[in-house]
Amino acid sequence: MEPYEHFTRDIAAGMRGKTTGAFFDFDGTIIGTHSVKDMFLEKFRSGDVSGQDIFDLGDLVSKYLLRFGDFEEAIAAAVRNLEGRSERKLAALGEKVSQEHLAAEVFPEIRAIIKAHQRQGHTVAIVSSATRYQIEWVARSLGIDHILCTELEIRDGRLTGELVGQACYGENKLEAVREFAKQRRISLKKSYFYANGAEDAALLDAVGHPIAVNPDGKLASIARHNGWRDIHLESRGPIGVGDVVRSLIIYGSALPFLAAGLPFRALGASERDATNFSVSAWTSVASAIGRLKLIVEHEENLWSHRPAVFIFNHQSAIDMLITAKLLREDVIGVAKKEVKYQLPMGPALTYTGAVFIDREHTGDPQRALQPAVDALHSGRSVVIAPEGTRSRDGRLGQFKNGAFHLAKQAGVPIVPIVIHNAQDALPYKSLIVRPAEVRVLALEAIRTDDWMPSEIESKTREVRQLYLDTLGQTDEQASAIVA
């Protein structure tokens, strides 16, 4: 079962093939923000904002949001102000903004919809009035090859202040899609278009499957009149008071729930039983408060071989909650030493008996891992992320050998846990937990007792390749970005 299946069921039951197009608006549709705002704020933080930049942004906002005046004219004016700017610097700005801000604003439901179209072999494209510099990194992370957008003229590596053709907005967007579809023999009557604004009504009317995503007031009225499907998503966009309160409860409840196990110890329960009670109670309550739904496949593999070294791909800070909820009892974590001093997770992990590793000065690796080996010998399992750090974009980083040495040293199996979309719940660099459906696949246990020490490195590569295959990634796509 895939996450957000209720959004993708009709796509999976529909026609297959590349002659069906799946077109997506960008701002407000794929992402729950406006990329021009995030580009401006990044420039502002770097001190690279002029008075003209501020005027241009205000002009764009008034003409887009308030429908006051000619939006295409506002785009052209903003582009004229870019004359002489370095394209290389603009591209670097776009990539930085995308990685640090826009990636966290991709609607997880829309990501699932895009994947559903890709599985059907549809031709997927982003069509937007934004520029390529705002779109390209996100498109690449979503596996989208085609971008129809407002193109800027470049000469000798610098912007001329002119557009290539016309701004990709309104009727121009429809014409761009028609030309694109003609070249690829795509049938618009079989195709889909997802958009949030009334300016896209003409293109929505031209396709066989128009879908209004969080439509503005005018588009909502048009959609009702025409019987178009509309979908309402709350998983991204402006952070509300409820989002903040839920997140504070999740973080703030960790230590109190762990302390709730102390009375059990006073009544004669073992330290392990008390900790198991606390962890199970906290993960159940925290996931319910955060509206975190885990879709787990082959859960039996989590219990067939214990004790074991459980490994997981590290996508998000919420991975700790996910793995603790899955494994529930008789398990400790292994984390980098810096986590020990982070509130509230550091004290919480310390209470549960976690092992903290100094990645820079490990000295003798076997000695550094000895507390974890002792835990395994006592019947407790260990959970560890072999990447050692979070991925910025969900793509798999390089694996370190520590987890594999640990399993070999203790003579226990390795059980891979593959997490598909944890960043939907807690995006990179965010502190706000969002509602999400996270897919988790527990793979079969891998024996280590017959490994030779000289094989550890090759076995690490084999298991990493297993993750790549399961995630549908390639080594070229994999990310080694350090968080």
Secondary structure, DSSP 8 states (H G I E B T S, - for coil): --TTHHHHHHHHTS--STTEEEEE--BTTTBSS-HHHHHHHHHHHTT---HHHHHHHHHHHHHHHS--S-HHHHHHHHHHTTTT-BHHHHHHHHHHHIIIIIGGGB-HHHHHHHHHHHHTT-EEEEEEEEEHHHHHHHHHHTT--EEEEEEEEEETTEEEEEEESS-S-THHHHHHHHHHHHHHT-EEEEEEEEE-SGGGHHHHHHSSEEEEES--HHHHHHHHHHT-EEE---SSSS--HHHHHHHHHHHHTHHHHHHTTHHHHHTT--HHHHHHHHHHHHHHHHHHHTTEEEEEE-GGGGTSS-S-EEEE----TTHHHHHHHHH-SSEEEEEEGGGGGSTTHHHHHHHTT-EEE-SS--SSHHHHTHHHHHHHHTT-EEEE-TT-S--SSS------SHHHHHHHHHT--EEEEEES-GGGTS-TT------EEEEEEE---B--TT--GGGHHHHHHHHHHHHHHHHT--TTT------
